[in-house]
Amino acid sequence: MKLLLPITLLLSLFSLTAQRPQEQNPIKISGTVVEQDTGQPLEYATLVLQSVEDPSKISGGITNESGKYEVEALPGKYNVSIEYIGYKTYRLPNQTLSKSINLGTIKLNPDVSQLEGVEVVAEKTTVEVRLDKKVYNIGKDLTTSGANVSDALNNVPSVTVDVDGAISLRGNENVRILINGKPSAMAGFGSTDALRQLPADAIEKVEVITSPSARYDAEGTAGILNIILRKEKTLGFNGSINTTIGHPTSSQISSNLNLRTDKFNIFNTLGYSYRTSPGNAYFDNTYTTGDYDRIFEDRDITRKDKSFNANIGLEYFLTEKSSITASVFGRFSDESDITENESQRYEGTTVTNETFRTEDEGQDDKSYQVSLNYTNNFNDKGHKLTSDFQYSYDVEDILTTIVENNTIPDTALLARENIYEDETQNEYLFQVDYVLPMGDAQFEAGYRGNFEQSITDYQLDTLNQGTNQFATNLDLTNKFTYDENINAFYSQYGNKYGQFSFLLGLRLENTQLKGKVDSEYDEEALQEVLGSEIDLNFDKNYLGLFPTVNLIFELSDMESISLGYNRRINRPRGRYINPFPSRSSRTNVFQGNPDLDPAYANAFDLGYLKRWKKLTLTSSIYYQKETNSFERIQEETGELTSDGISIIRSLPINLSSNQRIGAELGILYNPAKWLRLNGSFNFFQFETEGIFNEVDYGAKNTSWFSRFSSKVSLPASIDWQTNVFYRGPSENSQTESKSMTFVSLAFSKDVFGDNGTLSLNVSDLFNSAKRRSFTETEFFTSESEFQWRRRQITLGLVYRFNQPKGKTKQRGQQRNDDDGGDEF
């Protein structure tokens, strides 16, 4: 698809005007361009006037915020066209223009056939459907005001966020999180906790990539979530300031500032937040071994989180076609989590012992990232070369103090522990991408190298009550160094023949996984615990080919069918292969497994899209088979605490296979200008097979989740939005998880002459976002309920300056900007 550069057209117009013969008087061509279905004006649509006598002479202009244009030209014969990215071009060939003329109102239809992607219009820029992904504009969701990125993702179709922050795509947690098309310190390293510290208003859009092309890293068997951050494309100094307050305490102030000229673009995001997130949980455990038959735990959790993040960048336009972009990101957070646990212990039906345990965890987290990008657009047709360098560094210092006392029958001290954890992570990324259009076809090739090292230094000190001195537990104290080095080359080719479009790709990846352990732990004892011989210092190498196929067939302008296939990999992270136990309590430990190998998945996706005037339907059926899939199991260690409680460990293992089949349906409906409805439903079934330590962990489960959103435009510039989310029950070989319903409300009103927006957001209206589950094994059962955060009420104010008024975002751009995640 031809990429339009309005400034170039204007300069051409000025040049032609300067060379106009004096004896001819110019005429004016005017009119209005709107969207076919909604009648919304299209800003920055382009009028092109091409001389029939001399096709090299091109002039024209662009529409303003009202969709209107008025340009001057010499009388003559022209091929007239009106173009807008993502819409069918309107053409008037061989037009004789001898006097000023108004072409009237011209309505443009979305072009579902364009390989670059189309926009499905329920509300302008709400969702775009592309060859291998769907793109959602977070800015249209009122319930994200004052929220964080993790909250915003929970409102995206196909995506679910568990109460403790775990992100799933179509019910599968092995999803790859990218920022602007690349792994980033902003998304965290091996954890999604960092997403809770970034404000949702920093997001421009989220790409849900269920059938990734070869351009993307093959990591993530569920697919990819690519978060595109805001970067204004309008000239001049503009931006916004957002501040919120809430209950429980949730205060935030952030700014998005942008200064753009013809020569450079400076963009900056600053944010500070302070939050308390009170939570609670209970666990009702019964045992077949040990001194107690039942233990009931009641936990209260108090969290405090102070964080500051800053992102500043400069894009310098070397020429009209090329630019260099440099940016620096930093995040600093100070977190404090206090968990108070009251425990009742039963012999039969009688409470014989009660304890009170306090766990105080303080975490100091610092992340830095430096990025450099070079882009050269050789022409306006998509021929370009991009190269990227990125360095990320993260360090976490964690100190946890644990004190546990009896309360019945006495007040004796049971344990006092100090846990010191230092986690350091370094990551280098090098990437080069080349795109060559060839008519309707396009060829692309590139290289990406990721080189990552993480060092975890863990020390456990316990109080010796005899000497009243702390002593280091040498069996658990260790230093684990883990390296993950990935080199990848890819190539892909796409073309279009009539109603049929395809994109074929192949990616070659070499993965090196290295581990090194420094510890006093007895290796033979560790091998006995794991049940197999292991190498604590390992160096594994894997070479794999990852093909991708994406096809689209247009049944009509409003209807299409798509088919996608891709092969993916799931690499074990450092925590999953560190063999040394880390304790959430004296009775529960997590232990990594160095024998874990990567899992591989083959996935198929069949999609159907149908558009009517006010209704859009998207649907798909998907199937995935994963080999060597990871499963986290729980089992007894055979050890007891000093007061006779069985110690249970969680362990990740490779199962033989995991099959998943599902279907999803999405509906966007605009019955009236004041009402917009959005619903989605996702149904899936998965089946696992595998045996570990002579226990069969095979299971078959069916589950589903659905989401509904309605947005009503009320008088006095007030909008009202309601979001409802329901997740059905699910189970694996050991655990049954119960259903959950989550409801949010939001109201907003434009103020300050439509330059500001005041919003009220109620998250989890009925205080029902709780994870409830039941686990059963041969040795114990556990019924539990966990609530990460209680109902949240937030009042927010955003003020925009030098931007389009109200909540309508300016869509035009002066140059061919690259969002960092789009491809052919």
BAMAR-743520 format. One line per 8 residues: number of its first residue (from 0); for each residue z, x negated, y of C-alpha. Coordinates in nm, 2 decimals. Layout:
NUM> Z X Y  ...
END
This chain:
0> 0.00 0.00 0.00  -0.09 -0.13 0.34  0.22 -0.24 0.54  0.19 -0.14 0.90  0.30 -0.35 1.20  0.32 -0.13 1.51  0.36 -0.43 1.75  0.04 -0.58 1.62
8> -0.14 -0.26 1.68  -0.01 -0.23 2.03  -0.11 -0.58 2.11  -0.46 -0.50 1.97  -0.46 -0.20 2.20  -0.37 -0.40 2.50  -0.63 -0.66 2.42  -0.90 -0.40 2.38
16> -0.79 -0.24 2.71  -0.81 -0.57 2.89  -1.17 -0.62 2.77  -1.29 -0.27 2.85  -1.61 -0.25 3.05  -1.53 -0.13 3.40  -1.80 0.15 3.40  -1.63 0.34 3.12
24> -1.33 0.55 3.18  -1.07 0.57 2.90  -0.98 0.89 2.73  -0.64 1.00 2.58  -0.58 1.10 2.22  -0.24 1.27 2.16  -0.07 1.48 1.90  0.24 1.52 1.69
32> 0.33 1.41 1.33  0.58 1.59 1.12  0.69 1.61 0.76  0.51 1.88 0.55  0.81 2.05 0.39  1.09 2.02 0.65  0.89 2.00 0.98  1.10 1.70 1.07
40> 0.93 1.46 1.32  0.82 1.13 1.18  0.91 0.84 1.42  0.70 0.53 1.40  0.41 0.70 1.22  0.09 0.51 1.31  -0.23 0.64 1.46  -0.52 0.41 1.37
48> -0.86 0.43 1.55  -1.13 0.22 1.38  -1.47 0.19 1.55  -1.75 0.32 1.33  -2.00 0.09 1.51  -1.78 -0.22 1.49  -1.52 -0.18 1.21  -1.34 -0.50 1.32
56> -1.23 -0.32 1.64  -0.91 -0.14 1.57  -0.67 0.02 1.81  -0.40 0.28 1.80  -0.03 0.35 1.86  0.29 0.48 1.71  0.49 0.80 1.74  0.82 0.83 1.93
64> 1.15 0.98 1.82  0.99 1.33 1.86  0.70 1.24 1.64  0.46 1.25 1.94  0.19 0.99 2.03  -0.05 0.94 2.32  -0.29 0.65 2.33  -0.59 0.55 2.54
72> -0.93 0.45 2.40  -1.29 0.42 2.51  -1.52 0.71 2.43  -1.70 0.65 2.10  -1.72 0.72 1.73  -1.41 0.65 1.53  -1.25 0.68 1.19  -0.92 0.83 1.27
80> -0.62 0.80 1.04  -0.25 0.87 1.06  -0.03 0.66 0.83  0.34 0.65 0.74  0.51 0.44 0.46  0.57 0.66 0.16  0.33 0.94 0.27  -0.03 1.03 0.21
88> -0.26 0.90 0.48  -0.42 1.18 0.69  -0.79 1.09 0.76  -1.06 1.22 1.01  -1.37 1.02 0.94  -1.67 0.98 1.18  -1.51 1.15 1.48  -1.70 1.15 1.81
96> -1.44 1.12 2.09  -1.60 1.17 2.43  -1.31 1.33 2.62  -0.94 1.35 2.61  -0.82 1.55 2.30  -0.50 1.67 2.15  -0.52 1.66 1.77  -0.23 1.91 1.74
104> 0.05 1.89 1.48  -0.04 1.69 1.17  0.17 1.74 0.86  0.21 1.45 0.61  0.30 1.49 0.24  0.50 1.23 0.04  0.29 1.02 -0.19  0.45 1.02 -0.53
112> 0.18 0.78 -0.66  0.26 0.48 -0.45  0.39 0.18 -0.65  0.60 0.08 -0.35  0.81 0.40 -0.39  0.83 0.74 -0.25  1.09 0.95 -0.08  1.20 1.28 -0.24
120> 1.30 1.49 0.06  1.61 1.71 0.03  1.75 1.56 0.34  1.55 1.29 0.51  1.61 0.96 0.33  1.86 1.11 0.08  1.69 0.98 -0.23  1.37 0.78 -0.31
128> 1.22 0.77 -0.66  1.04 0.45 -0.75  0.86 0.31 -1.05  1.18 0.17 -1.20  1.47 0.31 -1.00  1.62 0.57 -0.77  1.74 0.48 -0.42  2.03 0.68 -0.26
136> 2.11 0.67 0.11  2.49 0.65 0.13  2.49 0.72 0.50  2.42 1.09 0.44  2.74 1.14 0.24  3.02 1.27 0.47  3.29 1.20 0.21  3.24 0.83 0.23
144> 3.37 0.82 0.59  3.68 0.59 0.59  3.62 0.52 0.22  3.54 0.19 0.05  3.23 0.08 -0.15  3.39 0.17 -0.48  3.46 0.53 -0.35  3.10 0.56 -0.23
152> 2.96 0.45 -0.57  3.15 0.73 -0.73  2.93 0.98 -0.54  2.60 0.84 -0.67  2.43 1.03 -0.95  2.44 0.85 -1.29  2.73 0.64 -1.17  3.10 0.70 -1.25
160> 3.40 0.50 -1.13  3.72 0.51 -1.34  4.06 0.56 -1.18  4.12 0.18 -1.21  3.79 0.09 -1.06  3.58 0.03 -1.37  3.21 0.12 -1.29  2.98 0.28 -1.55
168> 2.61 0.37 -1.54  2.53 0.67 -1.77  2.87 0.62 -1.93  2.82 0.25 -2.01  3.05 0.00 -1.83  2.81 -0.30 -1.89  2.64 -0.26 -1.55  2.53 -0.54 -1.33
176> 2.64 -0.52 -0.96  2.42 -0.69 -0.70  2.44 -0.71 -0.32  2.10 -0.72 -0.15  1.93 -0.80 -0.48  2.15 -1.10 -0.57  2.50 -1.16 -0.73  2.74 -1.20 -0.45
184> 3.10 -1.28 -0.37  3.11 -0.95 -0.18  3.10 -0.78 -0.52  3.36 -1.00 -0.68  3.34 -1.24 -0.97  3.37 -1.06 -1.31  3.57 -0.78 -1.14  3.50 -0.48 -0.92
192> 3.83 -0.51 -0.72  3.64 -0.67 -0.43  3.44 -0.35 -0.38  3.76 -0.17 -0.28  3.79 -0.41 0.02  3.45 -0.34 0.17  3.40 -0.04 0.39  3.15 0.22 0.27
200> 2.99 0.24 0.61  2.86 -0.12 0.55  2.62 0.02 0.29  2.27 0.14 0.39  2.16 0.25 0.04  2.23 0.20 -0.33  1.96 0.14 -0.59  2.02 0.28 -0.94
208> 1.80 0.07 -1.16  1.80 0.21 -1.51  1.48 0.03 -1.62  1.49 -0.30 -1.43  1.16 -0.49 -1.39  1.13 -0.86 -1.49  1.22 -0.97 -1.14  1.58 -0.89 -1.20
216> 1.84 -1.09 -1.40  1.85 -0.96 -1.76  2.23 -0.93 -1.75  2.37 -0.57 -1.79  2.27 -0.36 -2.08  2.34 -0.04 -1.89  2.12 -0.14 -1.60  2.17 -0.26 -1.24
224> 2.34 -0.12 -0.93  2.19 -0.29 -0.62  2.39 -0.23 -0.30  2.18 -0.28 0.02  2.39 -0.36 0.32  2.30 -0.24 0.67  2.08 -0.46 0.89  1.94 -0.28 1.20
232> 1.56 -0.30 1.25  1.55 -0.17 1.60  1.49 -0.39 1.91  1.78 -0.46 2.15  2.15 -0.47 2.12  2.29 -0.18 1.91  2.56 -0.11 1.66  2.86 0.11 1.57
240> 3.24 0.09 1.56  3.43 0.29 1.29  3.80 0.35 1.28  4.01 0.55 1.04  4.36 0.65 0.97  4.49 0.82 0.66  4.78 0.94 0.44  4.90 0.77 0.22
248> 4.86 0.49 0.47  4.50 0.40 0.50  4.39 0.24 0.83  4.07 0.06 0.90  3.86 -0.06 1.18  3.51 -0.21 1.14  3.20 -0.29 1.34  2.84 -0.33 1.27
256> 2.66 -0.51 1.55  2.30 -0.61 1.59  2.10 -0.79 1.85  1.72 -0.80 1.79  1.44 -0.95 2.00  1.09 -1.04 1.92  1.20 -1.39 1.82  1.54 -1.34 1.64
264> 1.78 -1.09 1.49  2.16 -1.14 1.49  2.36 -0.91 1.27  2.73 -0.90 1.22  2.98 -0.69 1.03  3.36 -0.72 1.08  3.63 -0.52 0.91  4.01 -0.51 0.88
272> 4.20 -0.26 0.66  4.55 -0.19 0.56  4.62 0.04 0.27  4.90 0.15 0.05  4.80 0.32 -0.28  5.09 0.48 -0.46  5.02 0.54 -0.82  5.20 0.63 -1.14
280> 5.17 0.63 -1.52  5.35 0.72 -1.83  5.32 0.60 -2.19  5.47 0.77 -2.49  5.45 0.54 -2.79  5.56 0.59 -3.15  5.59 0.31 -3.41  5.59 0.28 -3.79
288> 5.75 -0.07 -3.78  6.02 -0.23 -3.56  6.37 -0.13 -3.46  6.26 0.18 -3.26  6.07 0.49 -3.36  5.96 0.59 -3.01  5.95 0.43 -2.66  5.88 0.64 -2.35
296> 5.78 0.45 -2.03  5.77 0.60 -1.68  5.60 0.38 -1.42  5.58 0.40 -1.04  5.33 0.18 -0.87  5.33 0.07 -0.51  5.03 -0.12 -0.37  4.98 -0.28 -0.03
304> 4.65 -0.44 0.06  4.57 -0.61 0.38  4.21 -0.75 0.40  3.97 -0.89 0.65  3.60 -0.94 0.59  3.33 -1.08 0.82  2.96 -1.12 0.77  2.74 -1.28 1.03
312> 2.38 -1.37 1.01  2.08 -1.49 1.21  1.72 -1.40 1.12  1.47 -1.62 1.32  1.11 -1.53 1.33  0.91 -1.85 1.29  0.58 -1.66 1.34  0.48 -1.30 1.33
320> 0.46 -1.34 0.95  0.75 -1.57 0.86  1.12 -1.59 0.91  1.43 -1.78 0.81  1.76 -1.59 0.76  2.10 -1.76 0.74  2.43 -1.57 0.69  2.79 -1.65 0.62
328> 3.04 -1.41 0.46  3.42 -1.44 0.43  3.69 -1.22 0.29  4.06 -1.27 0.30  4.31 -1.04 0.14  4.68 -1.03 0.09  4.78 -0.79 -0.19  5.12 -0.68 -0.32
336> 5.17 -0.46 -0.63  5.52 -0.35 -0.73  5.55 -0.17 -1.06  5.89 -0.01 -1.16  5.91 0.09 -1.53  6.19 0.30 -1.67  6.19 0.28 -2.05  6.37 0.51 -2.30
344> 6.39 0.39 -2.66  6.46 0.62 -2.95  6.59 0.59 -3.30  6.49 0.91 -3.45  6.54 1.17 -3.18  6.83 0.99 -3.02  6.80 0.77 -2.71  6.99 0.45 -2.80
352> 6.87 0.22 -2.52  6.73 0.24 -2.17  6.58 -0.04 -1.96  6.45 -0.09 -1.61  6.17 -0.34 -1.55  6.03 -0.45 -1.21  5.70 -0.64 -1.19  5.62 -0.78 -0.84
360> 5.27 -0.93 -0.82  5.15 -1.10 -0.50  4.79 -1.21 -0.47  4.62 -1.42 -0.20  4.24 -1.40 -0.23  3.99 -1.59 -0.03  3.61 -1.56 -0.08  3.33 -1.74 0.10
368> 2.95 -1.72 0.08  2.67 -1.90 0.25  2.31 -1.77 0.21  1.98 -1.90 0.33  1.64 -1.72 0.29  1.29 -1.81 0.38  1.02 -1.54 0.39  0.65 -1.59 0.45
376> 0.43 -1.28 0.47  0.08 -1.42 0.44  -0.07 -1.09 0.55  0.00 -0.73 0.60  -0.09 -0.63 0.24  0.22 -0.76 0.07  0.11 -1.12 -0.01  0.43 -1.31 0.04
384> 0.65 -1.60 -0.07  1.04 -1.59 -0.05  1.29 -1.85 -0.14  1.67 -1.81 -0.15  1.97 -2.04 -0.17  2.33 -1.90 -0.21  2.67 -2.07 -0.26  2.98 -1.86 -0.33
392> 3.34 -1.97 -0.36  3.64 -1.77 -0.45  4.00 -1.86 -0.50  4.29 -1.64 -0.61  4.66 -1.74 -0.61  4.87 -1.50 -0.80  5.25 -1.51 -0.84  5.41 -1.24 -1.06
400> 5.79 -1.21 -1.10  5.92 -0.99 -1.38  6.28 -0.88 -1.42  6.40 -0.65 -1.70  6.75 -0.52 -1.75  6.93 -0.28 -1.98  7.07 0.04 -1.81  7.21 0.19 -2.13
408> 7.43 0.10 -2.31  7.50 -0.19 -2.08  7.34 -0.37 -1.79  7.25 -0.70 -1.96  6.96 -0.90 -1.84  6.68 -0.89 -2.10  6.42 -1.11 -1.94  6.32 -1.29 -1.62
416> 5.98 -1.44 -1.59  5.76 -1.61 -1.33  5.38 -1.62 -1.39  5.16 -1.85 -1.19  4.78 -1.80 -1.19  4.52 -1.99 -1.00  4.16 -1.87 -1.04  3.88 -2.07 -0.88
424> 3.52 -1.98 -0.90  3.21 -2.17 -0.77  2.86 -2.03 -0.80  2.52 -2.17 -0.69  2.20 -1.96 -0.69  1.84 -2.08 -0.64  1.55 -1.83 -0.63  1.18 -1.83 -0.55
432> 0.96 -1.53 -0.57  0.58 -1.51 -0.51  0.39 -1.18 -0.47  0.00 -1.16 -0.47  -0.16 -0.82 -0.42  -0.51 -0.78 -0.57  -0.65 -0.45 -0.44  -0.45 -0.18 -0.61
440> -0.30 -0.45 -0.84  -0.02 -0.69 -0.78  0.09 -1.01 -0.95  0.44 -1.15 -0.91  0.61 -1.46 -1.05  0.94 -1.64 -0.98  1.23 -1.86 -1.08  1.61 -1.80 -1.06
448> 1.89 -2.04 -1.14  2.25 -1.93 -1.16  2.52 -2.21 -1.21  2.87 -2.08 -1.22  3.21 -2.24 -1.30  3.54 -2.07 -1.32  3.88 -2.24 -1.37  4.19 -2.04 -1.47
456> 4.52 -2.22 -1.45  4.79 -2.01 -1.62  5.17 -2.10 -1.64  5.45 -1.88 -1.77  5.81 -1.97 -1.69  6.10 -1.79 -1.86  6.47 -1.79 -1.77  6.69 -1.96 -2.02
464> 7.01 -1.75 -1.99  7.22 -2.02 -2.16  7.13 -2.28 -1.90  7.03 -2.04 -1.62  6.72 -2.26 -1.57  6.35 -2.16 -1.59  6.16 -2.33 -1.86  5.78 -2.34 -1.90
472> 5.64 -2.17 -2.21  5.41 -2.44 -2.34  5.26 -2.21 -2.60  5.11 -1.98 -2.34  5.06 -2.22 -2.04  4.70 -2.34 -2.03  4.40 -2.44 -1.81  4.07 -2.29 -1.91
480> 3.74 -2.41 -1.77  3.43 -2.19 -1.83  3.07 -2.27 -1.73  2.78 -2.03 -1.73  2.44 -2.18 -1.65  2.13 -1.97 -1.65  1.77 -2.07 -1.59  1.51 -1.80 -1.58
488> 1.13 -1.77 -1.52  0.95 -1.44 -1.49  0.61 -1.30 -1.43  0.49 -0.94 -1.39  0.17 -0.75 -1.32  0.11 -0.40 -1.19  -0.19 -0.19 -1.13  -0.31 0.17 -1.08
496> -0.61 0.34 -1.24  -0.65 0.69 -1.10  -0.34 0.89 -1.18  -0.20 0.61 -1.41  0.02 0.33 -1.28  0.19 0.05 -1.47  0.41 -0.25 -1.42  0.44 -0.51 -1.71
504> 0.67 -0.81 -1.70  0.82 -1.08 -1.91  1.13 -1.29 -1.84  1.24 -1.61 -2.01  1.61 -1.69 -1.98  1.81 -1.99 -2.11  2.19 -1.94 -2.12  2.44 -2.21 -2.16
512> 2.81 -2.11 -2.21  3.07 -2.39 -2.21  3.44 -2.37 -2.25  3.72 -2.63 -2.23  4.09 -2.57 -2.29  4.38 -2.79 -2.18  4.70 -2.67 -2.34  5.00 -2.76 -2.56
520> 4.93 -2.46 -2.78  4.90 -2.53 -3.15  4.53 -2.49 -3.25  4.61 -2.41 -3.61  4.85 -2.13 -3.51  4.59 -1.99 -3.27  4.33 -1.99 -3.55  4.57 -1.80 -3.77
528> 4.63 -1.54 -3.50  4.26 -1.49 -3.45  4.19 -1.47 -3.82  3.91 -1.73 -3.81  3.83 -2.09 -3.73  3.74 -2.14 -3.37  3.64 -2.42 -3.14  3.85 -2.42 -2.82
536> 3.60 -2.66 -2.66  3.26 -2.50 -2.72  2.91 -2.54 -2.59  2.66 -2.27 -2.68  2.30 -2.23 -2.59  2.08 -1.92 -2.61  1.71 -1.88 -2.53  1.56 -1.53 -2.50
544> 1.26 -1.34 -2.40  1.31 -1.01 -2.21  1.00 -0.79 -2.18  0.98 -0.49 -1.94  0.73 -0.20 -1.93  0.72 0.07 -1.66  0.45 0.34 -1.66  0.39 0.65 -1.44
552> 0.13 0.92 -1.49  0.07 1.17 -1.21  0.02 1.52 -1.34  -0.04 1.63 -0.98  0.07 1.54 -0.63  0.40 1.71 -0.69  0.46 1.62 -1.06  0.48 1.30 -1.26
560> 0.60 1.15 -1.59  0.74 0.80 -1.63  0.82 0.58 -1.92  1.02 0.26 -1.92  1.13 -0.01 -2.17  1.34 -0.32 -2.12  1.54 -0.57 -2.32  1.88 -0.67 -2.17
568> 2.17 -0.91 -2.25  2.55 -0.88 -2.21  2.71 -1.22 -2.17  3.09 -1.25 -2.24  3.28 -1.33 -1.92  3.56 -1.60 -1.90  3.85 -1.36 -1.95  3.69 -1.22 -2.26
576> 3.66 -1.56 -2.43  3.98 -1.73 -2.31  4.19 -1.74 -2.63  4.53 -1.76 -2.46  4.72 -1.44 -2.42  4.80 -1.29 -2.08  5.08 -1.04 -2.06  5.09 -0.71 -1.88
584> 5.44 -0.67 -2.04  5.66 -0.83 -2.30  5.52 -0.59 -2.56  5.15 -0.58 -2.46  4.92 -0.89 -2.44  4.55 -0.94 -2.38  4.38 -1.21 -2.58  4.02 -1.34 -2.53
592> 3.80 -1.43 -2.82  3.60 -1.76 -2.80  3.38 -1.65 -3.09  3.22 -1.38 -2.88  2.84 -1.40 -2.87  2.62 -1.23 -2.62  2.51 -0.87 -2.70  2.14 -0.77 -2.68
600> 2.01 -0.42 -2.61  1.67 -0.25 -2.62  1.64 0.05 -2.39  1.38 0.33 -2.35  1.37 0.58 -2.06  1.14 0.88 -2.04  1.14 1.05 -1.69  1.00 1.37 -1.54
608> 0.97 1.45 -1.17  0.87 1.79 -1.02  0.87 1.89 -0.66  0.84 2.23 -0.50  0.86 2.32 -0.13  1.24 2.33 -0.12  1.34 2.21 -0.46  1.31 1.87 -0.63
616> 1.39 1.82 -1.00  1.44 1.47 -1.16  1.52 1.43 -1.53  1.51 1.17 -1.80  1.58 1.11 -2.17  1.71 0.77 -2.26  1.79 0.57 -2.58  1.95 0.23 -2.62
624> 2.04 0.02 -2.92  2.27 -0.27 -2.87  2.35 -0.54 -3.13  2.66 -0.76 -3.13  2.81 -0.50 -2.89  3.16 -0.57 -2.74  3.45 -0.35 -2.84  3.80 -0.39 -2.72
632> 4.05 -0.31 -2.99  4.43 -0.29 -3.02  4.63 -0.42 -3.31  4.98 -0.54 -3.40  5.04 -0.91 -3.39  5.32 -0.89 -3.65  5.56 -1.03 -3.39  5.87 -0.87 -3.23
640> 6.04 -0.92 -2.90  6.40 -1.04 -2.89  6.52 -0.68 -2.88  6.31 -0.57 -3.18  5.99 -0.42 -3.02  5.65 -0.47 -3.19  5.41 -0.68 -2.98  5.06 -0.53 -2.96
648> 4.75 -0.72 -2.85  4.41 -0.61 -2.71  4.12 -0.82 -2.83  3.74 -0.80 -2.76  3.52 -0.84 -3.07  3.15 -0.83 -3.16  3.06 -0.51 -3.35  2.74 -0.49 -3.55
656> 2.57 -0.22 -3.33  2.61 0.04 -3.07  2.35 0.32 -3.03  2.34 0.55 -2.73  2.11 0.85 -2.66  2.14 1.08 -2.36  1.97 1.30 -2.11  2.02 1.35 -1.74
664> 1.91 1.61 -1.49  1.92 1.61 -1.11  1.84 1.89 -0.87  1.80 1.87 -0.49  1.76 2.21 -0.32  1.72 2.30 0.04  1.72 2.68 0.06  1.77 2.67 0.44
672> 1.79 2.42 0.72  2.16 2.47 0.73  2.23 2.44 0.36  2.16 2.15 0.12  2.26 2.15 -0.25  2.26 1.85 -0.49  2.36 1.86 -0.85  2.33 1.63 -1.15
680> 2.43 1.65 -1.52  2.44 1.36 -1.77  2.49 1.41 -2.14  2.51 1.12 -2.39  2.61 1.04 -2.75  2.70 0.70 -2.88  2.77 0.56 -3.22  2.93 0.23 -3.30
688> 2.95 0.04 -3.63  3.16 -0.26 -3.73  3.45 -0.40 -3.93  3.71 -0.65 -3.81  4.01 -0.78 -4.01  3.92 -0.53 -4.28  3.95 -0.24 -4.03  3.65 -0.01 -3.98
696> 3.60 0.05 -3.61  3.29 0.26 -3.64  3.30 0.58 -3.44  3.07 0.86 -3.31  3.12 1.04 -2.98  2.96 1.29 -2.76  3.05 1.32 -2.39  2.91 1.43 -2.05
704> 2.97 1.42 -1.68  2.84 1.63 -1.39  2.84 1.62 -1.02  2.78 1.89 -0.75  2.75 1.86 -0.38  2.69 2.11 -0.11  2.64 2.04 0.26  2.65 2.32 0.52
712> 2.55 2.28 0.89  2.78 2.50 1.09  2.76 2.59 1.46  2.89 2.35 1.73  2.73 2.05 1.55  2.98 2.07 1.26  2.89 1.97 0.90  3.09 2.06 0.59
720> 3.05 1.89 0.26  3.21 1.96 -0.08  3.18 1.72 -0.38  3.29 1.82 -0.73  3.29 1.58 -1.02  3.37 1.66 -1.38  3.39 1.41 -1.67  3.41 1.55 -2.02
728> 3.63 1.42 -2.30  3.53 1.11 -2.50  3.65 0.89 -2.78  3.60 0.56 -2.96  3.74 0.44 -3.29  4.10 0.43 -3.17  4.13 0.63 -2.84  4.05 0.98 -2.73
736> 4.01 1.02 -2.35  4.06 1.37 -2.20  3.85 1.54 -1.94  3.89 1.49 -1.56  3.79 1.70 -1.26  3.78 1.55 -0.91  3.71 1.74 -0.59  3.66 1.61 -0.23
744> 3.61 1.78 0.10  3.47 1.65 0.43  3.41 1.79 0.78  3.23 1.61 1.07  3.14 1.69 1.43  2.92 1.50 1.67  3.11 1.41 1.99  3.06 1.20 2.31
752> 2.71 1.34 2.37  2.62 1.30 2.00  2.69 0.92 2.02  3.00 0.96 1.81  3.11 1.15 1.50  3.46 1.27 1.42  3.53 1.33 1.05  3.81 1.46 0.83
760> 3.80 1.37 0.46  4.02 1.49 0.18  3.97 1.28 -0.14  4.10 1.42 -0.47  4.19 1.76 -0.32  4.38 1.88 -0.63  4.54 1.54 -0.71  4.37 1.55 -1.05
768> 4.21 1.21 -1.07  4.41 1.10 -1.37  4.31 0.91 -1.69  4.47 1.07 -1.99  4.43 0.93 -2.34  4.56 0.92 -2.69  4.54 0.61 -2.91  4.62 0.61 -3.28
776> 4.62 0.31 -3.53  4.78 0.25 -3.86  5.09 0.10 -3.69  5.15 0.30 -3.38  5.03 0.59 -3.16  5.02 0.60 -2.78  4.98 0.90 -2.54  4.93 0.80 -2.18
784> 4.85 0.92 -1.83  4.75 0.69 -1.54  4.68 0.77 -1.17  4.56 0.49 -0.96  4.58 0.66 -0.63  4.72 1.00 -0.51  4.53 1.25 -0.29  4.40 1.08 0.02
792> 4.35 1.25 0.37  4.15 1.04 0.62  4.06 1.10 0.98  3.78 0.89 1.11  3.58 0.82 1.43  3.25 0.63 1.45  3.09 0.55 1.78  2.73 0.44 1.81
800> 2.57 0.27 2.10  2.20 0.21 2.17  2.11 0.40 1.85  1.94 0.73 1.79  2.19 1.01 1.87  2.37 1.20 1.61  2.36 1.12 1.24  1.98 1.08 1.21
808> 1.91 0.72 1.15  1.61 0.56 1.30  1.35 0.49 1.03  1.09 0.28 1.20  1.07 -0.09 1.20  0.90 -0.34 1.42  0.83 -0.59 1.15  0.79 -0.60 0.78
816> 1.15 -0.64 0.69  1.26 -0.71 0.33  1.58 -0.54 0.22  1.63 -0.81 -0.05  1.61 -0.58 -0.35  1.27 -0.40 -0.34  0.98 -0.50 -0.56  0.64 -0.39 -0.67
END
